[in-house]
Amino acid sequence: MAWDKFAGQVKYLGILLHTSLKDDSEIWRKVKMLDCAANKLKSVLDQRSTAVKNTLLHDYCMLMYA
């Protein structure tokens, strides 16, 4: 694994590794990805009726608790 002389970081297995051993940028990248996925889910659910939302919630909760 060759470290980039200018940026001080390298991407290894999809994760940014820094020479300073700080992972702040990787955490922020994951938070942005989670926020994007939540917004996509919200936009899909906004288009559905209340009955469909209740059915999906019921089915999801039954899988978690049953």
CHARMM-style PDB file with segment names, atoms N, HN, CA, C and O in Angstrom:
ATOM      1  N   MET     1       0.847  -1.161   0.000  1.00  0.00      PROA
ATOM      2  CA  MET     1       0.000   0.000   0.000  1.00  0.00      PROA
ATOM      3  C   MET     1       0.903   1.239   0.000  1.00  0.00      PROA
ATOM      4  O   MET     1       1.684   1.438   0.931  1.00  0.00      PROA
ATOM      5  N   ALA     2       0.799   2.056  -1.025  1.00  0.00      PROA
ATOM      6  HN  ALA     2       0.165   1.895  -1.781  1.00  0.00      PROA
ATOM      7  CA  ALA     2       1.639   3.246  -1.138  1.00  0.00      PROA
ATOM      8  C   ALA     2       0.844   4.473  -0.699  1.00  0.00      PROA
ATOM      9  O   ALA     2      -0.232   4.748  -1.230  1.00  0.00      PROA
ATOM     10  N   TRP     3       1.378   5.202   0.267  1.00  0.00      PROA
ATOM     11  HN  TRP     3       2.252   4.979   0.699  1.00  0.00      PROA
ATOM     12  CA  TRP     3       0.700   6.404   0.758  1.00  0.00      PROA
ATOM     13  C   TRP     3       0.895   7.536  -0.235  1.00  0.00      PROA
ATOM     14  O   TRP     3       1.974   7.706  -0.803  1.00  0.00      PROA
ATOM     15  N   ASP     4      -0.147   8.294  -0.432  1.00  0.00      PROA
ATOM     16  HN  ASP     4      -1.024   8.156   0.029  1.00  0.00      PROA
ATOM     17  CA  ASP     4      -0.088   9.458  -1.309  1.00  0.00      PROA
ATOM     18  C   ASP     4       0.752  10.535  -0.622  1.00  0.00      PROA
ATOM     19  O   ASP     4       0.448  10.933   0.503  1.00  0.00      PROA
ATOM     20  N   LYS     5       1.799  11.005  -1.287  1.00  0.00      PROA
ATOM     21  HN  LYS     5       2.045  10.681  -2.201  1.00  0.00      PROA
ATOM     22  CA  LYS     5       2.721  11.969  -0.669  1.00  0.00      PROA
ATOM     23  C   LYS     5       2.072  13.329  -0.452  1.00  0.00      PROA
ATOM     24  O   LYS     5       2.485  14.066   0.443  1.00  0.00      PROA
ATOM     25  N   PHE     6       1.074  13.676  -1.241  1.00  0.00      PROA
ATOM     26  HN  PHE     6       0.738  13.078  -1.968  1.00  0.00      PROA
ATOM     27  CA  PHE     6       0.487  15.013  -1.158  1.00  0.00      PROA
ATOM     28  C   PHE     6      -0.730  15.051  -0.237  1.00  0.00      PROA
ATOM     29  O   PHE     6      -0.887  16.006   0.524  1.00  0.00      PROA
ATOM     30  N   ALA     7      -1.576  14.059  -0.286  1.00  0.00      PROA
ATOM     31  HN  ALA     7      -1.448  13.283  -0.905  1.00  0.00      PROA
ATOM     32  CA  ALA     7      -2.809  14.084   0.498  1.00  0.00      PROA
ATOM     33  C   ALA     7      -2.661  13.385   1.844  1.00  0.00      PROA
ATOM     34  O   ALA     7      -3.407  13.686   2.777  1.00  0.00      PROA
ATOM     35  N   GLY     8      -1.716  12.462   1.961  1.00  0.00      PROA
ATOM     36  HN  GLY     8      -1.110  12.218   1.204  1.00  0.00      PROA
ATOM     37  CA  GLY     8      -1.546  11.758   3.223  1.00  0.00      PROA
ATOM     38  C   GLY     8      -2.644  10.747   3.486  1.00  0.00      PROA
ATOM     39  O   GLY     8      -2.925  10.415   4.638  1.00  0.00      PROA
ATOM     40  N   GLN     9      -3.264  10.258   2.429  1.00  0.00      PROA
ATOM     41  HN  GLN     9      -3.036  10.528   1.494  1.00  0.00      PROA
ATOM     42  CA  GLN     9      -4.339   9.288   2.604  1.00  0.00      PROA
ATOM     43  C   GLN     9      -4.361   8.314   1.431  1.00  0.00      PROA
ATOM     44  O   GLN     9      -3.840   8.593   0.352  1.00  0.00      PROA
ATOM     45  N   VAL    10      -4.979   7.167   1.677  1.00  0.00      PROA
ATOM     46  HN  VAL    10      -5.403   6.940   2.553  1.00  0.00      PROA
ATOM     47  CA  VAL    10      -5.132   6.160   0.633  1.00  0.00      PROA
ATOM     48  C   VAL    10      -6.461   5.452   0.870  1.00  0.00      PROA
ATOM     49  O   VAL    10      -6.890   5.283   2.012  1.00  0.00      PROA
ATOM     50  N   LYS    11      -7.098   5.046  -0.202  1.00  0.00      PROA
ATOM     51  HN  LYS    11      -6.750   5.183  -1.129  1.00  0.00      PROA
ATOM     52  CA  LYS    11      -8.348   4.315  -0.084  1.00  0.00      PROA
ATOM     53  C   LYS    11      -8.041   2.826  -0.130  1.00  0.00      PROA
ATOM     54  O   LYS    11      -7.470   2.337  -1.105  1.00  0.00      PROA
ATOM     55  N   TYR    12      -8.417   2.104   0.920  1.00  0.00      PROA
ATOM     56  HN  TYR    12      -8.881   2.501   1.712  1.00  0.00      PROA
ATOM     57  CA  TYR    12      -8.141   0.683   1.036  1.00  0.00      PROA
ATOM     58  C   TYR    12      -9.428  -0.026   1.431  1.00  0.00      PROA
ATOM     59  O   TYR    12      -9.996   0.260   2.484  1.00  0.00      PROA
ATOM     60  N   LEU    13      -9.890  -0.944   0.599  1.00  0.00      PROA
ATOM     61  HN  LEU    13      -9.429  -1.177  -0.257  1.00  0.00      PROA
ATOM     62  CA  LEU    13     -11.134  -1.674   0.816  1.00  0.00      PROA
ATOM     63  C   LEU    13     -12.318  -0.731   1.012  1.00  0.00      PROA
ATOM     64  O   LEU    13     -13.213  -1.011   1.809  1.00  0.00      PROA
ATOM     65  N   GLY    14     -12.321   0.385   0.285  1.00  0.00      PROA
ATOM     66  HN  GLY    14     -11.594   0.612  -0.362  1.00  0.00      PROA
ATOM     67  CA  GLY    14     -13.431   1.323   0.338  1.00  0.00      PROA
ATOM     68  C   GLY    14     -13.409   2.285   1.502  1.00  0.00      PROA
ATOM     69  O   GLY    14     -14.355   3.053   1.677  1.00  0.00      PROA
ATOM     70  N   ILE    15     -12.363   2.270   2.301  1.00  0.00      PROA
ATOM     71  HN  ILE    15     -11.594   1.646   2.159  1.00  0.00      PROA
ATOM     72  CA  ILE    15     -12.259   3.145   3.471  1.00  0.00      PROA
ATOM     73  C   ILE    15     -11.022   4.012   3.310  1.00  0.00      PROA
ATOM     74  O   ILE    15      -9.962   3.522   2.921  1.00  0.00      PROA
ATOM     75  N   LEU    16     -11.155   5.306   3.611  1.00  0.00      PROA
ATOM     76  HN  LEU    16     -12.017   5.703   3.927  1.00  0.00      PROA
ATOM     77  CA  LEU    16     -10.011   6.209   3.543  1.00  0.00      PROA
ATOM     78  C   LEU    16      -9.144   6.049   4.785  1.00  0.00      PROA
ATOM     79  O   LEU    16      -9.615   6.212   5.910  1.00  0.00      PROA
ATOM     80  N   LEU    17      -7.891   5.734   4.569  1.00  0.00      PROA
ATOM     81  HN  LEU    17      -7.508   5.602   3.655  1.00  0.00      PROA
ATOM     82  CA  LEU    17      -6.918   5.630   5.657  1.00  0.00      PROA
ATOM     83  C   LEU    17      -5.998   6.844   5.595  1.00  0.00      PROA
ATOM     84  O   LEU    17      -5.473   7.179   4.534  1.00  0.00      PROA
ATOM     85  N   HSD    18      -5.807   7.501   6.739  1.00  0.00      PROA
ATOM     86  HN  HSD    18      -6.233   7.228   7.601  1.00  0.00      PROA
ATOM     87  CA  HSD    18      -4.982   8.705   6.811  1.00  0.00      PROA
ATOM     88  C   HSD    18      -3.696   8.424   7.573  1.00  0.00      PROA
ATOM     89  O   HSD    18      -3.654   7.568   8.457  1.00  0.00      PROA
ATOM     90  N   THR    19      -2.671   9.143   7.223  1.00  0.00      PROA
ATOM     91  HN  THR    19      -2.705   9.838   6.505  1.00  0.00      PROA
ATOM     92  CA  THR    19      -1.406   8.991   7.949  1.00  0.00      PROA
ATOM     93  C   THR    19      -1.513   9.535   9.365  1.00  0.00      PROA
ATOM     94  O   THR    19      -0.738   9.140  10.237  1.00  0.00      PROA
ATOM     95  N   SER    20      -2.474  10.446   9.612  1.00  0.00      PROA
ATOM     96  HN  SER    20      -3.104  10.766   8.904  1.00  0.00      PROA
ATOM     97  CA  SER    20      -2.645  11.001  10.949  1.00  0.00      PROA
ATOM     98  C   SER    20      -3.459  10.079  11.859  1.00  0.00      PROA
ATOM     99  O   SER    20      -3.610  10.359  13.048  1.00  0.00      PROA
ATOM    100  N   LEU    21      -3.988   8.974  11.304  1.00  0.00      PROA
ATOM    101  HN  LEU    21      -3.865   8.746  10.338  1.00  0.00      PROA
ATOM    102  CA  LEU    21      -4.791   7.996  12.029  1.00  0.00      PROA
ATOM    103  C   LEU    21      -6.107   8.570  12.549  1.00  0.00      PROA
ATOM    104  O   LEU    21      -6.688   8.016  13.482  1.00  0.00      PROA
ATOM    105  N   LYS    22      -6.585   9.660  11.967  1.00  0.00      PROA
ATOM    106  HN  LYS    22      -6.113  10.109  11.209  1.00  0.00      PROA
ATOM    107  CA  LYS    22      -7.889  10.219  12.327  1.00  0.00      PROA
ATOM    108  C   LYS    22      -8.924   9.689  11.353  1.00  0.00      PROA
ATOM    109  O   LYS    22      -8.643   9.526  10.166  1.00  0.00      PROA
ATOM    110  N   ASP    23     -10.121   9.422  11.856  1.00  0.00      PROA
ATOM    111  HN  ASP    23     -10.348   9.555  12.821  1.00  0.00      PROA
ATOM    112  CA  ASP    23     -11.164   8.877  11.003  1.00  0.00      PROA
ATOM    113  C   ASP    23     -12.372   9.808  10.883  1.00  0.00      PROA
ATOM    114  O   ASP    23     -13.466   9.356  10.543  1.00  0.00      PROA
ATOM    115  N   ASP    24     -12.188  11.091  11.157  1.00  0.00      PROA
ATOM    116  HN  ASP    24     -11.300  11.458  11.433  1.00  0.00      PROA
ATOM    117  CA  ASP    24     -13.294  12.048  11.102  1.00  0.00      PROA
ATOM    118  C   ASP    24     -13.922  12.131   9.714  1.00  0.00      PROA
ATOM    119  O   ASP    24     -15.147  12.146   9.591  1.00  0.00      PROA
ATOM    120  N   SER    25     -13.111  12.185   8.685  1.00  0.00      PROA
ATOM    121  HN  SER    25     -12.116  12.173   8.785  1.00  0.00      PROA
ATOM    122  CA  SER    25     -13.647  12.317   7.334  1.00  0.00      PROA
ATOM    123  C   SER    25     -14.401  11.055   6.916  1.00  0.00      PROA
ATOM    124  O   SER    25     -15.397  11.140   6.198  1.00  0.00      PROA
ATOM    125  N   GLU    26     -13.944   9.912   7.351  1.00  0.00      PROA
ATOM    126  HN  GLU    26     -13.135   9.843   7.934  1.00  0.00      PROA
ATOM    127  CA  GLU    26     -14.645   8.660   7.017  1.00  0.00      PROA
ATOM    128  C   GLU    26     -15.989   8.588   7.737  1.00  0.00      PROA
ATOM    129  O   GLU    26     -16.975   8.127   7.163  1.00  0.00      PROA
ATOM    130  N   ILE    27     -16.033   9.036   8.975  1.00  0.00      PROA
ATOM    131  HN  ILE    27     -15.232   9.410   9.442  1.00  0.00      PROA
ATOM    132  CA  ILE    27     -17.296   9.062   9.719  1.00  0.00      PROA
ATOM    133  C   ILE    27     -18.272  10.014   9.050  1.00  0.00      PROA
ATOM    134  O   ILE    27     -19.444   9.676   8.886  1.00  0.00      PROA
ATOM    135  N   TRP    28     -17.814  11.200   8.660  1.00  0.00      PROA
ATOM    136  HN  TRP    28     -16.862  11.475   8.793  1.00  0.00      PROA
ATOM    137  CA  TRP    28     -18.696  12.156   7.985  1.00  0.00      PROA
ATOM    138  C   TRP    28     -19.180  11.614   6.651  1.00  0.00      PROA
ATOM    139  O   TRP    28     -20.318  11.877   6.261  1.00  0.00      PROA
ATOM    140  N   ARG    29     -18.350  10.869   5.946  1.00  0.00      PROA
ATOM    141  HN  ARG    29     -17.426  10.655   6.262  1.00  0.00      PROA
ATOM    142  CA  ARG    29     -18.755  10.274   4.675  1.00  0.00      PROA
ATOM    143  C   ARG    29     -19.872   9.258   4.895  1.00  0.00      PROA
ATOM    144  O   ARG    29     -20.834   9.216   4.128  1.00  0.00      PROA
ATOM    145  N   LYS    30     -19.750   8.446   5.932  1.00  0.00      PROA
ATOM    146  HN  LYS    30     -18.969   8.480   6.556  1.00  0.00      PROA
ATOM    147  CA  LYS    30     -20.786   7.460   6.244  1.00  0.00      PROA
ATOM    148  C   LYS    30     -22.075   8.134   6.700  1.00  0.00      PROA
ATOM    149  O   LYS    30     -23.165   7.669   6.366  1.00  0.00      PROA
ATOM    150  N   VAL    31     -21.966   9.226   7.460  1.00  0.00      PROA
ATOM    151  HN  VAL    31     -21.081   9.604   7.731  1.00  0.00      PROA
ATOM    152  CA  VAL    31     -23.151   9.962   7.901  1.00  0.00      PROA
ATOM    153  C   VAL    31     -23.887  10.545   6.699  1.00  0.00      PROA
ATOM    154  O   VAL    31     -25.115  10.499   6.638  1.00  0.00      PROA
ATOM    155  N   LYS    32     -23.132  11.096   5.736  1.00  0.00      PROA
ATOM    156  HN  LYS    32     -22.134  11.133   5.786  1.00  0.00      PROA
ATOM    157  CA  LYS    32     -23.768  11.638   4.529  1.00  0.00      PROA
ATOM    158  C   LYS    32     -24.458  10.543   3.729  1.00  0.00      PROA
ATOM    159  O   LYS    32     -25.539  10.766   3.184  1.00  0.00      PROA
ATOM    160  N   MET    33     -23.849   9.363   3.651  1.00  0.00      PROA
ATOM    161  HN  MET    33     -22.970   9.182   4.093  1.00  0.00      PROA
ATOM    162  CA  MET    33     -24.474   8.243   2.939  1.00  0.00      PROA
ATOM    163  C   MET    33     -25.772   7.814   3.623  1.00  0.00      PROA
ATOM    164  O   MET    33     -26.764   7.531   2.951  1.00  0.00      PROA
ATOM    165  N   LEU    34     -25.770   7.765   4.955  1.00  0.00      PROA
ATOM    166  HN  LEU    34     -24.964   7.995   5.502  1.00  0.00      PROA
ATOM    167  CA  LEU    34     -26.963   7.400   5.705  1.00  0.00      PROA
ATOM    168  C   LEU    34     -28.054   8.451   5.523  1.00  0.00      PROA
ATOM    169  O   LEU    34     -29.228   8.109   5.377  1.00  0.00      PROA
ATOM    170  N   ASP    35     -27.676   9.722   5.532  1.00  0.00      PROA
ATOM    171  HN  ASP    35     -26.723  10.000   5.651  1.00  0.00      PROA
ATOM    172  CA  ASP    35     -28.640  10.804   5.334  1.00  0.00      PROA
ATOM    173  C   ASP    35     -29.268  10.719   3.943  1.00  0.00      PROA
ATOM    174  O   ASP    35     -30.471  10.930   3.791  1.00  0.00      PROA
ATOM    175  N   CYS    36     -28.478  10.418   2.956  1.00  0.00      PROA
ATOM    176  HN  CYS    36     -27.500  10.246   3.080  1.00  0.00      PROA
ATOM    177  CA  CYS    36     -28.976  10.274   1.589  1.00  0.00      PROA
ATOM    178  C   CYS    36     -29.970   9.115   1.492  1.00  0.00      PROA
ATOM    179  O   CYS    36     -31.025   9.250   0.872  1.00  0.00      PROA
ATOM    180  N   ALA    37     -29.636   7.986   2.099  1.00  0.00      PROA
ATOM    181  HN  ALA    37     -28.779   7.876   2.603  1.00  0.00      PROA
ATOM    182  CA  ALA    37     -30.529   6.830   2.069  1.00  0.00      PROA
ATOM    183  C   ALA    37     -31.833   7.119   2.803  1.00  0.00      PROA
ATOM    184  O   ALA    37     -32.900   6.702   2.351  1.00  0.00      PROA
ATOM    185  N   ALA    38     -31.763   7.830   3.932  1.00  0.00      PROA
ATOM    186  HN  ALA    38     -30.897   8.169   4.299  1.00  0.00      PROA
ATOM    187  CA  ALA    38     -32.975   8.170   4.683  1.00  0.00      PROA
ATOM    188  C   ALA    38     -33.855   9.123   3.884  1.00  0.00      PROA
ATOM    189  O   ALA    38     -35.079   8.996   3.903  1.00  0.00      PROA
ATOM    190  N   ASN    39     -33.248  10.073   3.185  1.00  0.00      PROA
ATOM    191  HN  ASN    39     -32.253  10.176   3.169  1.00  0.00      PROA
ATOM    192  CA  ASN    39     -34.042  10.996   2.365  1.00  0.00      PROA
ATOM    193  C   ASN    39     -34.711  10.278   1.202  1.00  0.00      PROA
ATOM    194  O   ASN    39     -35.844  10.600   0.845  1.00  0.00      PROA
ATOM    195  N   LYS    40     -34.017   9.300   0.600  1.00  0.00      PROA
ATOM    196  HN  LYS    40     -33.096   9.038   0.889  1.00  0.00      PROA
ATOM    197  CA  LYS    40     -34.637   8.514  -0.472  1.00  0.00      PROA
ATOM    198  C   LYS    40     -35.832   7.736   0.056  1.00  0.00      PROA
ATOM    199  O   LYS    40     -36.886   7.706  -0.580  1.00  0.00      PROA
ATOM    200  N   LEU    41     -35.673   7.109   1.212  1.00  0.00      PROA
ATOM    201  HN  LEU    41     -34.817   7.133   1.728  1.00  0.00      PROA
ATOM    202  CA  LEU    41     -36.765   6.351   1.814  1.00  0.00      PROA
ATOM    203  C   LEU    41     -37.936   7.260   2.149  1.00  0.00      PROA
ATOM    204  O   LEU    41     -39.091   6.896   1.927  1.00  0.00      PROA
ATOM    205  N   LYS    42     -37.647   8.434   2.680  1.00  0.00      PROA
ATOM    206  HN  LYS    42     -36.709   8.730   2.861  1.00  0.00      PROA
ATOM    207  CA  LYS    42     -38.703   9.384   3.021  1.00  0.00      PROA
ATOM    208  C   LYS    42     -39.466   9.825   1.777  1.00  0.00      PROA
ATOM    209  O   LYS    42     -40.693   9.919   1.807  1.00  0.00      PROA
ATOM    210  N   SER    43     -38.759  10.094   0.691  1.00  0.00      PROA
ATOM    211  HN  SER    43     -37.762  10.017   0.666  1.00  0.00      PROA
ATOM    212  CA  SER    43     -39.431  10.533  -0.526  1.00  0.00      PROA
ATOM    213  C   SER    43     -40.310   9.430  -1.115  1.00  0.00      PROA
ATOM    214  O   SER    43     -41.365   9.713  -1.682  1.00  0.00      PROA
ATOM    215  N   VAL    44     -39.878   8.172  -0.981  1.00  0.00      PROA
ATOM    216  HN  VAL    44     -39.021   7.942  -0.520  1.00  0.00      PROA
ATOM    217  CA  VAL    44     -40.704   7.063  -1.464  1.00  0.00      PROA
ATOM    218  C   VAL    44     -41.948   6.905  -0.590  1.00  0.00      PROA
ATOM    219  O   VAL    44     -43.049   6.701  -1.100  1.00  0.00      PROA
ATOM    220  N   LEU    45     -41.767   6.999   0.728  1.00  0.00      PROA
ATOM    221  HN  LEU    45     -40.873   7.165   1.143  1.00  0.00      PROA
ATOM    222  CA  LEU    45     -42.901   6.822   1.632  1.00  0.00      PROA
ATOM    223  C   LEU    45     -43.872   7.988   1.577  1.00  0.00      PROA
ATOM    224  O   LEU    45     -45.059   7.808   1.850  1.00  0.00      PROA
ATOM    225  N   ASP    46     -43.400   9.172   1.232  1.00  0.00      PROA
ATOM    226  HN  ASP    46     -42.436   9.318   1.010  1.00  0.00      PROA
ATOM    227  CA  ASP    46     -44.300  10.325   1.124  1.00  0.00      PROA
ATOM    228  C   ASP    46     -45.336  10.129   0.030  1.00  0.00      PROA
ATOM    229  O   ASP    46     -46.414  10.721   0.081  1.00  0.00      PROA
ATOM    230  N   GLN    47     -45.022   9.309  -0.950  1.00  0.00      PROA
ATOM    231  HN  GLN    47     -44.147   8.828  -0.992  1.00  0.00      PROA
ATOM    232  CA  GLN    47     -45.932   9.075  -2.072  1.00  0.00      PROA
ATOM    233  C   GLN    47     -46.945   7.973  -1.779  1.00  0.00      PROA
ATOM    234  O   GLN    47     -47.853   7.764  -2.584  1.00  0.00      PROA
ATOM    235  N   ARG    48     -46.826   7.270  -0.674  1.00  0.00      PROA
ATOM    236  HN  ARG    48     -46.088   7.440  -0.021  1.00  0.00      PROA
ATOM    237  CA  ARG    48     -47.698   6.148  -0.352  1.00  0.00      PROA
ATOM    238  C   ARG    48     -48.805   6.575   0.605  1.00  0.00      PROA
ATOM    239  O   ARG    48     -48.681   7.570   1.319  1.00  0.00      PROA
ATOM    240  N   SER    49     -49.885   5.805   0.606  1.00  0.00      PROA
ATOM    241  HN  SER    49     -49.985   4.997   0.027  1.00  0.00      PROA
ATOM    242  CA  SER    49     -51.019   6.097   1.491  1.00  0.00      PROA
ATOM    243  C   SER    49     -50.692   5.674   2.921  1.00  0.00      PROA
ATOM    244  O   SER    49     -49.718   4.965   3.172  1.00  0.00      PROA
ATOM    245  N   THR    50     -51.528   6.125   3.845  1.00  0.00      PROA
ATOM    246  HN  THR    50     -52.320   6.701   3.641  1.00  0.00      PROA
ATOM    247  CA  THR    50     -51.335   5.789   5.249  1.00  0.00      PROA
ATOM    248  C   THR    50     -51.501   4.291   5.482  1.00  0.00      PROA
ATOM    249  O   THR    50     -50.795   3.712   6.308  1.00  0.00      PROA
ATOM    250  N   ALA    51     -52.420   3.663   4.768  1.00  0.00      PROA
ATOM    251  HN  ALA    51     -52.994   4.133   4.097  1.00  0.00      PROA
ATOM    252  CA  ALA    51     -52.642   2.221   4.928  1.00  0.00      PROA
ATOM    253  C   ALA    51     -51.394   1.434   4.515  1.00  0.00      PROA
ATOM    254  O   ALA    51     -51.021   0.467   5.179  1.00  0.00      PROA
ATOM    255  N   VAL    52     -50.759   1.841   3.435  1.00  0.00      PROA
ATOM    256  HN  VAL    52     -51.062   2.627   2.895  1.00  0.00      PROA
ATOM    257  CA  VAL    52     -49.541   1.161   2.986  1.00  0.00      PROA
ATOM    258  C   VAL    52     -48.421   1.369   3.995  1.00  0.00      PROA
ATOM    259  O   VAL    52     -47.685   0.431   4.303  1.00  0.00      PROA
ATOM    260  N   LYS    53     -48.283   2.579   4.509  1.00  0.00      PROA
ATOM    261  HN  LYS    53     -48.880   3.341   4.259  1.00  0.00      PROA
ATOM    262  CA  LYS    53     -47.250   2.859   5.510  1.00  0.00      PROA
ATOM    263  C   LYS    53     -47.464   2.011   6.767  1.00  0.00      PROA
ATOM    264  O   LYS    53     -46.512   1.464   7.322  1.00  0.00      PROA
ATOM    265  N   ASN    54     -48.718   1.905   7.210  1.00  0.00      PROA
ATOM    266  HN  ASN    54     -49.492   2.350   6.759  1.00  0.00      PROA
ATOM    267  CA  ASN    54     -49.017   1.102   8.404  1.00  0.00      PROA
ATOM    268  C   ASN    54     -48.713  -0.374   8.164  1.00  0.00      PROA
ATOM    269  O   ASN    54     -48.183  -1.048   9.048  1.00  0.00      PROA
ATOM    270  N   THR    55     -49.044  -0.883   6.977  1.00  0.00      PROA
ATOM    271  HN  THR    55     -49.475  -0.336   6.259  1.00  0.00      PROA
ATOM    272  CA  THR    55     -48.762  -2.274   6.654  1.00  0.00      PROA
ATOM    273  C   THR    55     -47.262  -2.535   6.641  1.00  0.00      PROA
ATOM    274  O   THR    55     -46.803  -3.536   7.191  1.00  0.00      PROA
ATOM    275  N   LEU    56     -46.497  -1.646   6.021  1.00  0.00      PROA
ATOM    276  HN  LEU    56     -46.871  -0.833   5.574  1.00  0.00      PROA
ATOM    277  CA  LEU    56     -45.043  -1.806   5.986  1.00  0.00      PROA
ATOM    278  C   LEU    56     -44.448  -1.760   7.391  1.00  0.00      PROA
ATOM    279  O   LEU    56     -43.583  -2.568   7.726  1.00  0.00      PROA
ATOM    280  N   LEU    57     -44.910  -0.817   8.211  1.00  0.00      PROA
ATOM    281  HN  LEU    57     -45.613  -0.161   7.939  1.00  0.00      PROA
ATOM    282  CA  LEU    57     -44.417  -0.702   9.580  1.00  0.00      PROA
ATOM    283  C   LEU    57     -44.764  -1.955  10.376  1.00  0.00      PROA
ATOM    284  O   LEU    57     -43.923  -2.480  11.106  1.00  0.00      PROA
ATOM    285  N   HSD    58     -45.991  -2.436  10.241  1.00  0.00      PROA
ATOM    286  HN  HSD    58     -46.675  -2.011   9.648  1.00  0.00      PROA
ATOM    287  CA  HSD    58     -46.418  -3.639  10.956  1.00  0.00      PROA
ATOM    288  C   HSD    58     -45.569  -4.838  10.540  1.00  0.00      PROA
ATOM    289  O   HSD    58     -45.093  -5.588  11.392  1.00  0.00      PROA
ATOM    290  N   ASP    59     -45.381  -5.018   9.242  1.00  0.00      PROA
ATOM    291  HN  ASP    59     -45.767  -4.409   8.550  1.00  0.00      PROA
ATOM    292  CA  ASP    59     -44.582  -6.151   8.754  1.00  0.00      PROA
ATOM    293  C   ASP    59     -43.134  -6.067   9.221  1.00  0.00      PROA
ATOM    294  O   ASP    59     -42.540  -7.081   9.588  1.00  0.00      PROA
ATOM    295  N   TYR    60     -42.565  -4.868   9.210  1.00  0.00      PROA
ATOM    296  HN  TYR    60     -43.047  -4.044   8.912  1.00  0.00      PROA
ATOM    297  CA  TYR    60     -41.183  -4.701   9.650  1.00  0.00      PROA
ATOM    298  C   TYR    60     -41.053  -4.994  11.139  1.00  0.00      PROA
ATOM    299  O   TYR    60     -40.117  -5.675  11.557  1.00  0.00      PROA
ATOM    300  N   CYS    61     -41.981  -4.487  11.939  1.00  0.00      PROA
ATOM    301  HN  CYS    61     -42.742  -3.934  11.599  1.00  0.00      PROA
ATOM    302  CA  CYS    61     -41.918  -4.704  13.378  1.00  0.00      PROA
ATOM    303  C   CYS    61     -42.155  -6.165  13.744  1.00  0.00      PROA
ATOM    304  O   CYS    61     -41.567  -6.669  14.701  1.00  0.00      PROA
ATOM    305  N   MET    62     -43.012  -6.846  12.988  1.00  0.00      PROA
ATOM    306  HN  MET    62     -43.489  -6.436  12.211  1.00  0.00      PROA
ATOM    307  CA  MET    62     -43.248  -8.262  13.262  1.00  0.00      PROA
ATOM    308  C   MET    62     -41.976  -9.074  13.034  1.00  0.00      PROA
ATOM    309  O   MET    62     -41.714 -10.032  13.762  1.00  0.00      PROA
ATOM    310  N   LEU    63     -41.184  -8.699  12.028  1.00  0.00      PROA
ATOM    311  HN  LEU    63     -41.396  -7.921  11.437  1.00  0.00      PROA
ATOM    312  CA  LEU    63     -39.931  -9.405  11.776  1.00  0.00      PROA
ATOM    313  C   LEU    63     -38.928  -9.159  12.908  1.00  0.00      PROA
ATOM    314  O   LEU    63     -38.154 -10.046  13.267  1.00  0.00      PROA
ATOM    315  N   MET    64     -38.953  -7.939  13.465  1.00  0.00      PROA
ATOM    316  HN  MET    64     -39.582  -7.218  13.173  1.00  0.00      PROA
ATOM    317  CA  MET    64     -38.000  -7.620  14.528  1.00  0.00      PROA
ATOM    318  C   MET    64     -38.352  -8.295  15.841  1.00  0.00      PROA
ATOM    319  O   MET    64     -37.461  -8.755  16.556  1.00  0.00      PROA
ATOM    320  N   TYR    65     -39.639  -8.364  16.173  1.00  0.00      PROA
ATOM    321  HN  TYR    65     -40.363  -7.991  15.593  1.00  0.00      PROA
ATOM    322  CA  TYR    65     -40.038  -8.816  17.501  1.00  0.00      PROA
ATOM    323  C   TYR    65     -40.589 -10.232  17.536  1.00  0.00      PROA
ATOM    324  O   TYR    65     -40.830 -10.766  18.619  1.00  0.00      PROA
ATOM    325  N   ALA    66     -40.794 -10.852  16.386  1.00  0.00      PROA
ATOM    326  HN  ALA    66     -40.598 -10.419  15.507  1.00  0.00      PROA
ATOM    327  CA  ALA    66     -41.360 -12.209  16.386  1.00  0.00      PROA
ATOM    328  C   ALA    66     -40.275 -13.247  16.215  1.00  0.00      PROA
ATOM    329  OT1 ALA    66     -40.564 -14.443  16.190  1.00  0.00      PROA
TER     330      ALA     66
END
